[in-house]
Amino acid sequence: MTECFARRKCILSEGRTPWYDPSLMPPVSLYVGGRDKLVDGRKLIERFETVESGVVLLRGQIDDEFEHLDCIWGFDCIDRVAKNVRLDIWSTIPVDEDVILPQGCLQDEKGSKTKRDTSTQ
């Protein structure tokens, strides 16, 4: 592990073999601090967009002003992250599910991302 992290600044395999089985993975949203010195979230988002293309990536949001935990603990994380988390969750709720419409969400967006559109692939 020292060899990998110390020299490559990464402990994740850079191979092109998918890590995740798309049939078992729920939709994923990734919120990344652009100034994060612990994790290279940009590489993870890139991996989901390329190698893990069968997994539904709802959002890969990079906030260039955030560091590692600012997406959770930053004083403005509600406006910058949490509102999008709410929208992402809402977009994956099955349309026939009887739930209350959350403030800030649109009824038409409910369930809009429950399945990957494979008609263009």
C-alpha positions as CSV (number, residue, x, y, z in Angstrom):
1,M,0.0,0.0,0.0
2,T,2.9,2.4,0.7
3,E,4.2,1.8,-2.7
4,C,0.9,2.6,-4.4
5,F,-0.1,5.6,-2.4
6,A,3.3,7.2,-1.9
7,R,4.3,7.0,-5.6
8,R,1.0,7.2,-7.4
9,K,-1.0,9.2,-4.9
10,C,-3.8,6.7,-5.4
11,I,-4.8,3.5,-3.9
12,L,-7.5,2.7,-6.5
13,S,-6.8,0.5,-9.4
14,E,-6.6,2.4,-12.6
15,G,-7.7,-0.5,-14.7
16,R,-10.6,-0.5,-17.1
17,T,-12.4,-3.4,-15.4
18,P,-15.7,-2.3,-13.8
19,W,-15.8,-2.6,-10.0
20,Y,-19.6,-2.5,-9.7
21,D,-22.4,-4.7,-11.1
22,P,-24.9,-2.2,-12.5
23,S,-27.8,-4.5,-11.8
24,L,-26.9,-4.3,-8.0
25,M,-25.9,-0.7,-7.8
26,P,-28.4,2.0,-6.8
27,P,-28.1,5.4,-8.6
28,V,-25.1,7.3,-7.4
29,S,-24.5,11.0,-6.6
30,L,-20.9,12.2,-5.9
31,Y,-20.2,15.5,-4.3
32,V,-16.5,16.4,-4.4
33,G,-14.4,19.2,-2.9
34,G,-12.1,20.5,-5.6
35,R,-9.5,21.5,-3.0
36,D,-9.6,18.0,-1.4
37,K,-6.0,16.8,-0.7
38,L,-7.1,13.4,0.7
39,V,-9.2,12.1,-2.1
40,D,-9.1,12.7,-5.9
41,G,-12.9,12.9,-6.4
42,R,-12.4,14.1,-10.0
43,K,-10.8,10.7,-10.9
44,L,-13.7,8.9,-9.2
45,I,-16.3,10.9,-11.1
46,E,-14.4,10.3,-14.3
47,R,-14.3,6.6,-13.6
48,F,-18.1,6.5,-13.2
49,E,-18.5,8.4,-16.4
50,T,-16.3,6.0,-18.4
51,V,-15.5,2.6,-16.8
52,E,-18.6,2.4,-14.7
53,S,-20.9,3.6,-17.4
54,G,-23.5,1.0,-16.6
55,V,-24.1,2.5,-13.2
56,V,-26.5,5.4,-13.1
57,L,-24.5,8.5,-12.1
58,L,-27.1,11.1,-11.1
59,R,-24.7,13.8,-10.4
60,G,-20.9,14.3,-10.2
61,Q,-20.6,17.7,-8.6
62,I,-17.2,19.3,-8.0
63,D,-17.2,22.4,-5.8
64,D,-13.8,24.0,-6.4
65,E,-13.9,25.9,-3.2
66,F,-14.6,22.9,-0.9
67,E,-12.1,20.7,0.8
68,H,-12.5,17.1,2.0
69,L,-15.5,17.3,4.4
70,D,-16.9,20.7,3.4
71,C,-19.6,19.0,1.3
72,I,-21.0,17.7,4.7
73,W,-19.8,20.2,7.2
74,G,-19.3,23.5,5.3
75,F,-21.4,26.4,6.6
76,D,-23.1,26.7,3.2
77,C,-23.4,23.0,2.4
78,I,-27.2,23.1,2.6
79,D,-27.3,25.5,-0.4
80,R,-24.4,24.0,-2.3
81,V,-25.0,20.3,-1.7
82,A,-28.0,19.3,0.3
83,K,-30.6,20.8,-2.0
84,N,-29.2,18.8,-4.8
85,V,-29.1,15.6,-2.7
86,R,-32.9,16.2,-2.1
87,L,-33.5,16.5,-5.9
88,D,-31.4,13.4,-6.6
89,I,-33.3,11.3,-4.1
90,W,-36.6,12.6,-5.4
91,S,-35.6,11.7,-9.0
92,T,-35.1,8.1,-8.0
93,I,-38.4,7.5,-6.1
94,P,-40.7,5.3,-8.1
95,V,-43.5,7.3,-9.8
96,D,-46.2,5.1,-8.3
97,E,-44.9,5.5,-4.7
98,D,-47.3,7.5,-2.6
99,V,-45.1,10.2,-0.9
100,I,-45.4,13.8,0.0
101,L,-43.9,16.3,-2.5
102,P,-40.8,17.8,-0.8
103,Q,-40.4,21.5,-0.8
104,G,-38.2,22.6,-3.8
105,C,-39.1,19.5,-5.9
106,L,-41.3,19.3,-8.9
107,Q,-43.9,16.5,-9.2
108,D,-42.9,15.8,-12.8
109,E,-39.3,15.1,-11.7
110,K,-40.3,12.3,-9.4
111,G,-38.9,9.0,-10.6
112,S,-37.3,10.7,-13.7
113,K,-34.0,8.8,-13.1
114,T,-35.1,5.5,-11.8
115,K,-33.9,3.6,-14.9
116,R,-31.0,4.2,-17.3
117,D,-32.2,5.1,-20.8
118,T,-30.7,2.4,-23.0
119,S,-32.5,3.4,-26.1
120,T,-29.5,5.5,-27.3
121,Q,-26.8,3.1,-26.3
